[in-house]
Each structure stands twice: as structure tokens, then as C-alpha cells.
Amino acid sequence: MSFLEPSRPFDADVIGSFCHYVHFFANRQAGEKWTSEHPGTFLFSLGEAFEIGRLTDDELLGHVQES
């Protein structure tokens, strides 16, 4: 998966300023080609991306899930 380096807080245009840079690729070679053409992006394995999402979810919504 491609991901965008966090260089600033998200604003009202989170789709244009973040989501358009997060993609799933069929293989690492395709991801490396795409990130080489899009400065400020990098790759995560699917497992790494899942773990980042889980940790973010726990941090942001952990108190809600405990109810």
C-alpha cells in the first residue's frame, strides 16, 4: 500500500490531500513505480498498514469501543 508522509495536519480536503495517495498495488514493483512518481509517498506492506490503522483506531476511538 502507498501512503503519504505526514507533513501537515489534515484539513477539510482530506480526500484530495491524503486519500488520493493511499493505494493498494498488485505487487511491490507496481507500488515502487507509483511512489517513485509521487514525491512524499512510501510503501507499507498490507500487514503494516493494517497495524497502523488498528493503532490509530485504538488511539482515536478506544474509549468508545470500551463502552
PyMOL Python script that loads the backbone (N, CA, C, O; Angstrom):
from pymol import cmd

cmd.read_pdbstr("""\
ATOM      1  N   MET A   1       0.841  -1.169   0.000  1.00  0.00           N
ATOM      2  CA  MET A   1       0.000   0.000   0.000  1.00  0.00           C
ATOM      3  C   MET A   1       0.883   1.227   0.000  1.00  0.00           C
ATOM      4  O   MET A   1       1.917   1.273   0.667  1.00  0.00           O
ATOM      5  N   SER A   2       0.455   2.226  -0.763  1.00  0.00           N
ATOM      6  CA  SER A   2       1.168   3.500  -0.710  1.00  0.00           C
ATOM      7  C   SER A   2       0.576   4.331   0.415  1.00  0.00           C
ATOM      8  O   SER A   2      -0.572   4.143   0.818  1.00  0.00           O
ATOM      9  N   PHE A   3       1.375   5.236   0.902  1.00  0.00           N
ATOM     10  CA  PHE A   3       0.950   6.100   1.996  1.00  0.00           C
ATOM     11  C   PHE A   3       1.650   7.432   1.822  1.00  0.00           C
ATOM     12  O   PHE A   3       2.715   7.498   1.209  1.00  0.00           O
ATOM     13  N   LEU A   4       1.073   8.479   2.347  1.00  0.00           N
ATOM     14  CA  LEU A   4       1.623   9.823   2.239  1.00  0.00           C
ATOM     15  C   LEU A   4       2.343  10.189   3.523  1.00  0.00           C
ATOM     16  O   LEU A   4       1.802  10.013   4.615  1.00  0.00           O
ATOM     17  N   GLU A   5       3.572  10.703   3.396  1.00  0.00           N
ATOM     18  CA  GLU A   5       4.306  11.151   4.576  1.00  0.00           C
ATOM     19  C   GLU A   5       3.516  12.266   5.257  1.00  0.00           C
ATOM     20  O   GLU A   5       3.103  13.217   4.594  1.00  0.00           O
ATOM     21  N   PRO A   6       3.301  12.165   6.561  1.00  0.00           N
ATOM     22  CA  PRO A   6       2.549  13.227   7.260  1.00  0.00           C
ATOM     23  C   PRO A   6       3.399  14.485   7.397  1.00  0.00           C
ATOM     24  O   PRO A   6       4.331  14.532   8.200  1.00  0.00           O
ATOM     25  N   SER A   7       3.073  15.486   6.618  1.00  0.00           N
ATOM     26  CA  SER A   7       3.842  16.736   6.663  1.00  0.00           C
ATOM     27  C   SER A   7       3.018  17.899   7.201  1.00  0.00           C
ATOM     28  O   SER A   7       3.550  18.971   7.489  1.00  0.00           O
ATOM     29  N   ARG A   8       1.707  17.673   7.332  1.00  0.00           N
ATOM     30  CA  ARG A   8       0.825  18.722   7.865  1.00  0.00           C
ATOM     31  C   ARG A   8      -0.466  18.075   8.342  1.00  0.00           C
ATOM     32  O   ARG A   8      -0.785  16.958   7.933  1.00  0.00           O
ATOM     33  N   PRO A   9      -1.207  18.757   9.194  1.00  0.00           N
ATOM     34  CA  PRO A   9      -2.489  18.198   9.656  1.00  0.00           C
ATOM     35  C   PRO A   9      -3.482  18.101   8.494  1.00  0.00           C
ATOM     36  O   PRO A   9      -3.391  18.850   7.521  1.00  0.00           O
ATOM     37  N   PHE A  10      -4.424  17.172   8.611  1.00  0.00           N
ATOM     38  CA  PHE A  10      -5.470  17.075   7.601  1.00  0.00           C
ATOM     39  C   PHE A  10      -6.372  18.295   7.695  1.00  0.00           C
ATOM     40  O   PHE A  10      -6.587  18.848   8.773  1.00  0.00           O
ATOM     41  N   ASP A  11      -6.891  18.701   6.550  1.00  0.00           N
ATOM     42  CA  ASP A  11      -7.823  19.820   6.521  1.00  0.00           C
ATOM     43  C   ASP A  11      -9.159  19.340   5.969  1.00  0.00           C
ATOM     44  O   ASP A  11      -9.414  18.136   5.926  1.00  0.00           O
ATOM     45  N   ALA A  12      -9.995  20.246   5.557  1.00  0.00           N
ATOM     46  CA  ALA A  12     -11.324  19.885   5.060  1.00  0.00           C
ATOM     47  C   ALA A  12     -11.255  19.040   3.788  1.00  0.00           C
ATOM     48  O   ALA A  12     -12.205  18.326   3.467  1.00  0.00           O
ATOM     49  N   ASP A  13     -10.147  19.114   3.068  1.00  0.00           N
ATOM     50  CA  ASP A  13      -9.987  18.347   1.830  1.00  0.00           C
ATOM     51  C   ASP A  13      -9.138  17.103   2.074  1.00  0.00           C
ATOM     52  O   ASP A  13      -8.161  16.870   1.362  1.00  0.00           O
ATOM     53  N   VAL A  14      -9.504  16.303   3.077  1.00  0.00           N
ATOM     54  CA  VAL A  14      -8.726  15.114   3.420  1.00  0.00           C
ATOM     55  C   VAL A  14      -8.671  14.127   2.255  1.00  0.00           C
ATOM     56  O   VAL A  14      -7.679  13.414   2.102  1.00  0.00           O
ATOM     57  N   ILE A  15      -9.704  14.074   1.445  1.00  0.00           N
ATOM     58  CA  ILE A  15      -9.697  13.153   0.306  1.00  0.00           C
ATOM     59  C   ILE A  15      -8.624  13.572  -0.699  1.00  0.00           C
ATOM     60  O   ILE A  15      -7.837  12.739  -1.150  1.00  0.00           O
ATOM     61  N   GLY A  16      -8.589  14.844  -1.047  1.00  0.00           N
ATOM     62  CA  GLY A  16      -7.607  15.327  -2.015  1.00  0.00           C
ATOM     63  C   GLY A  16      -6.205  15.417  -1.466  1.00  0.00           C
ATOM     64  O   GLY A  16      -5.236  15.236  -2.204  1.00  0.00           O
ATOM     65  N   SER A  17      -6.080  15.696  -0.180  1.00  0.00           N
ATOM     66  CA  SER A  17      -4.751  15.895   0.398  1.00  0.00           C
ATOM     67  C   SER A  17      -4.178  14.642   1.051  1.00  0.00           C
ATOM     68  O   SER A  17      -3.020  14.651   1.470  1.00  0.00           O
ATOM     69  N   PHE A  18      -4.959  13.564   1.149  1.00  0.00           N
ATOM     70  CA  PHE A  18      -4.449  12.332   1.745  1.00  0.00           C
ATOM     71  C   PHE A  18      -4.931  11.085   1.004  1.00  0.00           C
ATOM     72  O   PHE A  18      -4.113  10.305   0.516  1.00  0.00           O
ATOM     73  N   CYS A  19      -6.226  10.892   0.917  1.00  0.00           N
ATOM     74  CA  CYS A  19      -6.782   9.643   0.371  1.00  0.00           C
ATOM     75  C   CYS A  19      -6.319   9.353  -1.058  1.00  0.00           C
ATOM     76  O   CYS A  19      -6.161   8.191  -1.432  1.00  0.00           O
ATOM     77  N   HIS A  20      -6.104  10.388  -1.849  1.00  0.00           N
ATOM     78  CA  HIS A  20      -5.672  10.170  -3.232  1.00  0.00           C
ATOM     79  C   HIS A  20      -4.257   9.597  -3.328  1.00  0.00           C
ATOM     80  O   HIS A  20      -3.791   9.270  -4.419  1.00  0.00           O
ATOM     81  N   TYR A  21      -3.578   9.477  -2.189  1.00  0.00           N
ATOM     82  CA  TYR A  21      -2.221   8.948  -2.175  1.00  0.00           C
ATOM     83  C   TYR A  21      -2.129   7.565  -1.536  1.00  0.00           C
ATOM     84  O   TYR A  21      -1.041   6.994  -1.460  1.00  0.00           O
ATOM     85  N   VAL A  22      -3.242   7.025  -1.082  1.00  0.00           N
ATOM     86  CA  VAL A  22      -3.270   5.726  -0.422  1.00  0.00           C
ATOM     87  C   VAL A  22      -3.876   4.718  -1.400  1.00  0.00           C
ATOM     88  O   VAL A  22      -5.063   4.777  -1.721  1.00  0.00           O
ATOM     89  N   HIS A  23      -3.024   3.784  -1.870  1.00  0.00           N
ATOM     90  CA  HIS A  23      -3.456   2.823  -2.883  1.00  0.00           C
ATOM     91  C   HIS A  23      -2.967   1.424  -2.538  1.00  0.00           C
ATOM     92  O   HIS A  23      -1.957   1.254  -1.855  1.00  0.00           O
ATOM     93  N   PHE A  24      -3.693   0.435  -3.014  1.00  0.00           N
ATOM     94  CA  PHE A  24      -3.297  -0.959  -2.900  1.00  0.00           C
ATOM     95  C   PHE A  24      -2.775  -1.392  -4.262  1.00  0.00           C
ATOM     96  O   PHE A  24      -3.420  -1.147  -5.282  1.00  0.00           O
ATOM     97  N   PHE A  25      -1.610  -2.036  -4.286  1.00  0.00           N
ATOM     98  CA  PHE A  25      -0.996  -2.451  -5.548  1.00  0.00           C
ATOM     99  C   PHE A  25      -0.935  -3.975  -5.635  1.00  0.00           C
ATOM    100  O   PHE A  25      -0.867  -4.667  -4.620  1.00  0.00           O
ATOM    101  N   ALA A  26      -0.958  -4.474  -6.850  1.00  0.00           N
ATOM    102  CA  ALA A  26      -0.918  -5.914  -7.075  1.00  0.00           C
ATOM    103  C   ALA A  26       0.413  -6.521  -6.648  1.00  0.00           C
ATOM    104  O   ALA A  26       0.471  -7.686  -6.253  1.00  0.00           O
ATOM    105  N   ASN A  27       1.485  -5.727  -6.726  1.00  0.00           N
ATOM    106  CA  ASN A  27       2.801  -6.223  -6.317  1.00  0.00           C
ATOM    107  C   ASN A  27       3.695  -5.048  -5.927  1.00  0.00           C
ATOM    108  O   ASN A  27       3.385  -3.890  -6.207  1.00  0.00           O
ATOM    109  N   ARG A  28       4.794  -5.367  -5.285  1.00  0.00           N
ATOM    110  CA  ARG A  28       5.705  -4.323  -4.789  1.00  0.00           C
ATOM    111  C   ARG A  28       6.284  -3.498  -5.943  1.00  0.00           C
ATOM    112  O   ARG A  28       6.450  -2.286  -5.810  1.00  0.00           O
ATOM    113  N   GLN A  29       6.586  -4.135  -7.053  1.00  0.00           N
ATOM    114  CA  GLN A  29       7.148  -3.425  -8.198  1.00  0.00           C
ATOM    115  C   GLN A  29       6.206  -2.313  -8.675  1.00  0.00           C
ATOM    116  O   GLN A  29       6.654  -1.202  -8.956  1.00  0.00           O
ATOM    117  N   ALA A  30       4.926  -2.605  -8.764  1.00  0.00           N
ATOM    118  CA  ALA A  30       3.951  -1.592  -9.189  1.00  0.00           C
ATOM    119  C   ALA A  30       3.890  -0.456  -8.172  1.00  0.00           C
ATOM    120  O   ALA A  30       3.799   0.713  -8.548  1.00  0.00           O
ATOM    121  N   GLY A  31       3.940  -0.797  -6.893  1.00  0.00           N
ATOM    122  CA  GLY A  31       3.931   0.229  -5.846  1.00  0.00           C
ATOM    123  C   GLY A  31       5.177   1.088  -5.879  1.00  0.00           C
ATOM    124  O   GLY A  31       5.099   2.304  -5.700  1.00  0.00           O
ATOM    125  N   GLU A  32       6.326   0.472  -6.104  1.00  0.00           N
ATOM    126  CA  GLU A  32       7.574   1.231  -6.176  1.00  0.00           C
ATOM    127  C   GLU A  32       7.575   2.182  -7.366  1.00  0.00           C
ATOM    128  O   GLU A  32       8.078   3.302  -7.269  1.00  0.00           O
ATOM    129  N   LYS A  33       7.014   1.741  -8.485  1.00  0.00           N
ATOM    130  CA  LYS A  33       6.919   2.624  -9.656  1.00  0.00           C
ATOM    131  C   LYS A  33       6.043   3.825  -9.325  1.00  0.00           C
ATOM    132  O   LYS A  33       6.411   4.963  -9.616  1.00  0.00           O
ATOM    133  N   TRP A  34       4.886   3.576  -8.720  1.00  0.00           N
ATOM    134  CA  TRP A  34       3.955   4.667  -8.410  1.00  0.00           C
ATOM    135  C   TRP A  34       4.564   5.643  -7.410  1.00  0.00           C
ATOM    136  O   TRP A  34       4.491   6.856  -7.612  1.00  0.00           O
ATOM    137  N   THR A  35       5.162   5.136  -6.334  1.00  0.00           N
ATOM    138  CA  THR A  35       5.729   6.035  -5.334  1.00  0.00           C
ATOM    139  C   THR A  35       6.917   6.817  -5.895  1.00  0.00           C
ATOM    140  O   THR A  35       7.166   7.943  -5.465  1.00  0.00           O
ATOM    141  N   SER A  36       7.652   6.240  -6.846  1.00  0.00           N
ATOM    142  CA  SER A  36       8.769   6.982  -7.446  1.00  0.00           C
ATOM    143  C   SER A  36       8.268   8.184  -8.249  1.00  0.00           C
ATOM    144  O   SER A  36       9.011   9.140  -8.471  1.00  0.00           O
ATOM    145  N   GLU A  37       7.029   8.134  -8.676  1.00  0.00           N
ATOM    146  CA  GLU A  37       6.434   9.217  -9.464  1.00  0.00           C
ATOM    147  C   GLU A  37       5.623  10.187  -8.604  1.00  0.00           C
ATOM    148  O   GLU A  37       5.101  11.175  -9.121  1.00  0.00           O
ATOM    149  N   HIS A  38       5.511   9.922  -7.307  1.00  0.00           N
ATOM    150  CA  HIS A  38       4.712  10.748  -6.400  1.00  0.00           C
ATOM    151  C   HIS A  38       5.531  11.070  -5.151  1.00  0.00           C
ATOM    152  O   HIS A  38       5.487  10.332  -4.167  1.00  0.00           O
ATOM    153  N   PRO A  39       6.279  12.180  -5.194  1.00  0.00           N
ATOM    154  CA  PRO A  39       7.120  12.554  -4.052  1.00  0.00           C
ATOM    155  C   PRO A  39       6.314  12.641  -2.756  1.00  0.00           C
ATOM    156  O   PRO A  39       5.155  13.058  -2.752  1.00  0.00           O
ATOM    157  N   GLY A  40       6.946  12.244  -1.672  1.00  0.00           N
ATOM    158  CA  GLY A  40       6.291  12.300  -0.368  1.00  0.00           C
ATOM    159  C   GLY A  40       5.482  11.066  -0.040  1.00  0.00           C
ATOM    160  O   GLY A  40       4.814  11.016   0.993  1.00  0.00           O
ATOM    161  N   THR A  41       5.534  10.052  -0.920  1.00  0.00           N
ATOM    162  CA  THR A  41       4.809   8.809  -0.665  1.00  0.00           C
ATOM    163  C   THR A  41       5.806   7.678  -0.412  1.00  0.00           C
ATOM    164  O   THR A  41       6.974   7.770  -0.790  1.00  0.00           O
ATOM    165  N   PHE A  42       5.334   6.619   0.230  1.00  0.00           N
ATOM    166  CA  PHE A  42       6.162   5.450   0.505  1.00  0.00           C
ATOM    167  C   PHE A  42       5.254   4.238   0.595  1.00  0.00           C
ATOM    168  O   PHE A  42       4.032   4.368   0.523  1.00  0.00           O
ATOM    169  N   LEU A  43       5.841   3.064   0.751  1.00  0.00           N
ATOM    170  CA  LEU A  43       5.062   1.829   0.780  1.00  0.00           C
ATOM    171  C   LEU A  43       5.036   1.212   2.171  1.00  0.00           C
ATOM    172  O   LEU A  43       6.008   1.280   2.922  1.00  0.00           O
ATOM    173  N   PHE A  44       3.905   0.614   2.491  1.00  0.00           N
ATOM    174  CA  PHE A  44       3.720  -0.249   3.651  1.00  0.00           C
ATOM    175  C   PHE A  44       3.312  -1.612   3.113  1.00  0.00           C
ATOM    176  O   PHE A  44       2.658  -1.702   2.074  1.00  0.00           O
ATOM    177  N   SER A  45       3.694  -2.667   3.812  1.00  0.00           N
ATOM    178  CA  SER A  45       3.091  -3.961   3.492  1.00  0.00           C
ATOM    179  C   SER A  45       1.638  -3.901   3.957  1.00  0.00           C
ATOM    180  O   SER A  45       1.279  -3.025   4.744  1.00  0.00           O
ATOM    181  N   LEU A  46       0.815  -4.804   3.490  1.00  0.00           N
ATOM    182  CA  LEU A  46      -0.583  -4.818   3.910  1.00  0.00           C
ATOM    183  C   LEU A  46      -0.685  -5.036   5.418  1.00  0.00           C
ATOM    184  O   LEU A  46      -1.528  -4.426   6.076  1.00  0.00           O
ATOM    185  N   GLY A  47       0.164  -5.899   5.969  1.00  0.00           N
ATOM    186  CA  GLY A  47       0.174  -6.130   7.412  1.00  0.00           C
ATOM    187  C   GLY A  47       0.563  -4.887   8.195  1.00  0.00           C
ATOM    188  O   GLY A  47      -0.038  -4.589   9.227  1.00  0.00           O
ATOM    189  N   GLU A  48       1.568  -4.158   7.708  1.00  0.00           N
ATOM    190  CA  GLU A  48       1.976  -2.913   8.374  1.00  0.00           C
ATOM    191  C   GLU A  48       0.862  -1.875   8.320  1.00  0.00           C
ATOM    192  O   GLU A  48       0.600  -1.192   9.311  1.00  0.00           O
ATOM    193  N   ALA A  49       0.207  -1.754   7.175  1.00  0.00           N
ATOM    194  CA  ALA A  49      -0.886  -0.791   7.030  1.00  0.00           C
ATOM    195  C   ALA A  49      -2.040  -1.145   7.966  1.00  0.00           C
ATOM    196  O   ALA A  49      -2.639  -0.258   8.574  1.00  0.00           O
ATOM    197  N   PHE A  50      -2.352  -2.435   8.086  1.00  0.00           N
ATOM    198  CA  PHE A  50      -3.409  -2.863   8.996  1.00  0.00           C
ATOM    199  C   PHE A  50      -3.061  -2.484  10.431  1.00  0.00           C
ATOM    200  O   PHE A  50      -3.913  -1.982  11.165  1.00  0.00           O
ATOM    201  N   GLU A  51      -1.820  -2.720  10.832  1.00  0.00           N
ATOM    202  CA  GLU A  51      -1.399  -2.414  12.199  1.00  0.00           C
ATOM    203  C   GLU A  51      -1.447  -0.909  12.472  1.00  0.00           C
ATOM    204  O   GLU A  51      -1.865  -0.500  13.556  1.00  0.00           O
ATOM    205  N   ILE A  52      -1.035  -0.092  11.529  1.00  0.00           N
ATOM    206  CA  ILE A  52      -1.125   1.366  11.692  1.00  0.00           C
ATOM    207  C   ILE A  52      -2.581   1.775  11.850  1.00  0.00           C
ATOM    208  O   ILE A  52      -2.903   2.596  12.708  1.00  0.00           O
ATOM    209  N   GLY A  53      -3.460   1.215  11.037  1.00  0.00           N
ATOM    210  CA  GLY A  53      -4.882   1.518  11.158  1.00  0.00           C
ATOM    211  C   GLY A  53      -5.448   1.089  12.503  1.00  0.00           C
ATOM    212  O   GLY A  53      -6.230   1.818  13.114  1.00  0.00           O
ATOM    213  N   ARG A  54      -5.052  -0.090  12.963  1.00  0.00           N
ATOM    214  CA  ARG A  54      -5.527  -0.589  14.257  1.00  0.00           C
ATOM    215  C   ARG A  54      -5.059   0.309  15.398  1.00  0.00           C
ATOM    216  O   ARG A  54      -5.839   0.653  16.286  1.00  0.00           O
ATOM    217  N   LEU A  55      -3.786   0.685  15.371  1.00  0.00           N
ATOM    218  CA  LEU A  55      -3.255   1.554  16.427  1.00  0.00           C
ATOM    219  C   LEU A  55      -3.917   2.929  16.408  1.00  0.00           C
ATOM    220  O   LEU A  55      -4.223   3.494  17.458  1.00  0.00           O
ATOM    221  N   THR A  56      -4.134   3.456  15.218  1.00  0.00           N
ATOM    222  CA  THR A  56      -4.805   4.765  15.095  1.00  0.00           C
ATOM    223  C   THR A  56      -6.229   4.671  15.613  1.00  0.00           C
ATOM    224  O   THR A  56      -6.690   5.549  16.343  1.00  0.00           O
ATOM    225  N   ASP A  57      -6.925   3.606  15.238  1.00  0.00           N
ATOM    226  CA  ASP A  57      -8.289   3.394  15.703  1.00  0.00           C
ATOM    227  C   ASP A  57      -8.330   3.295  17.236  1.00  0.00           C
ATOM    228  O   ASP A  57      -9.182   3.910  17.877  1.00  0.00           O
ATOM    229  N   ASP A  58      -7.420   2.530  17.807  1.00  0.00           N
ATOM    230  CA  ASP A  58      -7.361   2.408  19.267  1.00  0.00           C
ATOM    231  C   ASP A  58      -7.127   3.760  19.930  1.00  0.00           C
ATOM    232  O   ASP A  58      -7.739   4.076  20.950  1.00  0.00           O
ATOM    233  N   GLU A  59      -6.237   4.556  19.341  1.00  0.00           N
ATOM    234  CA  GLU A  59      -5.907   5.864  19.912  1.00  0.00           C
ATOM    235  C   GLU A  59      -7.097   6.823  19.816  1.00  0.00           C
ATOM    236  O   GLU A  59      -7.405   7.536  20.771  1.00  0.00           O
ATOM    237  N   LEU A  60      -7.757   6.835  18.664  1.00  0.00           N
ATOM    238  CA  LEU A  60      -8.849   7.785  18.436  1.00  0.00           C
ATOM    239  C   LEU A  60     -10.179   7.329  19.018  1.00  0.00           C
ATOM    240  O   LEU A  60     -10.965   8.153  19.486  1.00  0.00           O
ATOM    241  N   LEU A  61     -10.438   6.029  18.993  1.00  0.00           N
ATOM    242  CA  LEU A  61     -11.760   5.538  19.367  1.00  0.00           C
ATOM    243  C   LEU A  61     -11.755   4.526  20.496  1.00  0.00           C
ATOM    244  O   LEU A  61     -12.797   3.955  20.819  1.00  0.00           O
ATOM    245  N   GLY A  62     -10.602   4.295  21.098  1.00  0.00           N
ATOM    246  CA  GLY A  62     -10.506   3.287  22.130  1.00  0.00           C
ATOM    247  C   GLY A  62     -11.517   3.453  23.242  1.00  0.00           C
ATOM    248  O   GLY A  62     -12.082   2.472  23.725  1.00  0.00           O
ATOM    249  N   HIS A  63     -11.750   4.691  23.653  1.00  0.00           N
ATOM    250  CA  HIS A  63     -12.711   4.930  24.741  1.00  0.00           C
ATOM    251  C   HIS A  63     -14.139   4.589  24.313  1.00  0.00           C
ATOM    252  O   HIS A  63     -14.954   4.215  25.156  1.00  0.00           O
ATOM    253  N   VAL A  64     -14.452   4.706  23.045  1.00  0.00           N
ATOM    254  CA  VAL A  64     -15.785   4.382  22.534  1.00  0.00           C
ATOM    255  C   VAL A  64     -15.964   2.862  22.508  1.00  0.00           C
ATOM    256  O   VAL A  64     -17.025   2.349  22.865  1.00  0.00           O
ATOM    257  N   GLN A  65     -14.928   2.155  22.087  1.00  0.00           N
ATOM    258  CA  GLN A  65     -15.007   0.704  21.969  1.00  0.00           C
ATOM    259  C   GLN A  65     -15.107   0.022  23.329  1.00  0.00           C
ATOM    260  O   GLN A  65     -15.606  -1.099  23.413  1.00  0.00           O
ATOM    261  N   GLU A  66     -14.649   0.663  24.380  1.00  0.00           N
ATOM    262  CA  GLU A  66     -14.684   0.070  25.704  1.00  0.00           C
ATOM    263  C   GLU A  66     -16.078   0.081  26.311  1.00  0.00           C
ATOM    264  O   GLU A  66     -16.339  -0.651  27.266  1.00  0.00           O
ATOM    265  N   SER A  67     -16.966   0.887  25.782  1.00  0.00           N
ATOM    266  CA  SER A  67     -18.329   1.003  26.322  1.00  0.00           C
ATOM    267  C   SER A  67     -19.160  -0.197  26.007  1.00  0.00           C
ATOM    268  O   SER A  67     -20.328  -0.257  26.390  1.00  0.00           O
TER     269      SER A  67
END
""", "prot")
cmd.dss("prot")
cmd.show_as("cartoon", "prot")
cmd.util.cbc("prot")
cmd.orient("prot")
